[in-house]
């Protein structure tokens, strides 16, 4: 008799748990459908999905016609209240431009060199042919290279004298060139070990005004 009671209780809990799970799935499905409808059919966006949004999302058909409404809802912008139409249009254009602005500069390959003969060949003061002479090593533009200032480039891309900003490195000046072509910047270091440590990196480089 006790075995039958235990079996009945066990089955009751199994059936009850199954019913609760089915009900929970039904609620979740209904919520998902409501959210989809809210986002794409013009209904109110649920606060739990977007707590900063207190107005209705524009209908899907109006997204292309009113892109500024989409930006205002998703990203609260500092747009003047309705008043002067021209001023509001100008402020909206600036806000939309800021929201889609791409980073300045371009991607370059940044390598490294030093004044040693391995890097500079016969132009190096350390080259055997320069031993015992008063030779002073200079860059292709005639300056004495200095770590923290000098870089070499393809002068058809970045001419001599161009000031540039290198991502994570800082400002440098184009003073030298070599056998490289295209978007390459060659950083000058004081010793060869630093060049090996630097290796070859892909970084954003932009031209700056002096």
RASULTA-V98226 format. One record per backbone hydrogen bond with DSSP energy under -1.0 kcal/mol. NH is the residue of the N-H (numbers start at 0). CO is the residue of the C=O. E is the energy in kcal/mol with one decimal. If there is no record, write none. Layout:
# RASULTA-V98226
NH|CO|E ; NH|CO|E
This chain:
# RASULTA-V98226
4|0|-1.9 ; 5|1|-2.7 ; 6|2|-2.3 ; 7|3|-2.3 ; 8|4|-2.6 ; 9|5|-2.4 ; 10|6|-2.4 ; 11|7|-2.1 ; 12|8|-2.1 ; 13|9|-2.0 ; 14|10|-2.5 ; 15|11|-2.5 ; 16|12|-2.5 ; 17|13|-2.1 ; 18|14|-2.2 ; 19|15|-2.1 ; 20|16|-2.2 ; 21|17|-2.3 ; 22|18|-2.1 ; 23|19|-2.3 ; 24|20|-2.3 ; 25|21|-2.1 ; 26|22|-2.0 ; 27|23|-2.4 ; 28|24|-2.5 ; 29|25|-2.2 ; 30|26|-2.3 ; 31|27|-2.3 ; 32|28|-2.4 ; 33|29|-2.1 ; 34|30|-2.4 ; 35|31|-2.5 ; 36|32|-2.4 ; 37|33|-2.3 ; 38|34|-2.5 ; 39|35|-2.2 ; 40|36|-2.0 ; 48|45|-1.3 ; 49|45|-1.7 ; 52|49|-1.9 ; 56|42|-1.1 ; 59|39|-1.4 ; 61|58|-1.6 ; 62|59|-1.2 ; 65|61|-2.9 ; 69|65|-1.1 ; 70|66|-2.0 ; 71|67|-2.4 ; 72|68|-2.0 ; 73|69|-2.6 ; 74|70|-2.9 ; 78|76|-1.9 ; 87|83|-2.3 ; 88|84|-2.4 ; 89|85|-2.2 ; 90|86|-2.4 ; 91|87|-2.3 ; 92|88|-2.2 ; 93|89|-2.1 ; 94|90|-2.2 ; 95|91|-2.5 ; 96|92|-2.0 ; 97|93|-2.3 ; 98|94|-1.8 ; 105|204|-2.7 ; 107|202|-3.2 ; 108|182|-2.3 ; 109|200|-3.6 ; 110|184|-2.5 ; 112|186|-2.8 ; 119|115|-2.7 ; 120|116|-2.0 ; 122|119|-1.8 ; 123|120|-1.7 ; 126|123|-1.4 ; 129|126|-2.4 ; 130|127|-1.0 ; 132|129|-1.7 ; 138|142|-3.5 ; 140|174|-1.7 ; 141|138|-1.5 ; 148|145|-1.8 ; 149|145|-2.6 ; 150|172|-1.6 ; 151|185|-2.5 ; 152|175|-2.1 ; 156|153|-2.3 ; 157|153|-2.6 ; 160|173|-3.4 ; 161|158|-1.7 ; 163|171|-2.7 ; 164|205|-2.9 ; 165|169|-2.7 ; 166|203|-2.7 ; 168|165|-2.4 ; 169|165|-2.3 ; 171|163|-2.4 ; 172|148|-3.4 ; 173|161|-2.5 ; 174|150|-2.5 ; 175|150|-1.8 ; 183|181|-2.0 ; 184|108|-2.6 ; 185|151|-3.3 ; 186|110|-2.7 ; 187|149|-1.8 ; 188|112|-2.9 ; 194|190|-1.0 ; 195|191|-2.1 ; 196|192|-2.3 ; 197|193|-2.3 ; 198|194|-2.6 ; 200|109|-2.1 ; 202|107|-2.2 ; 204|105|-3.2 ; 205|164|-2.1 ; 207|162|-2.4
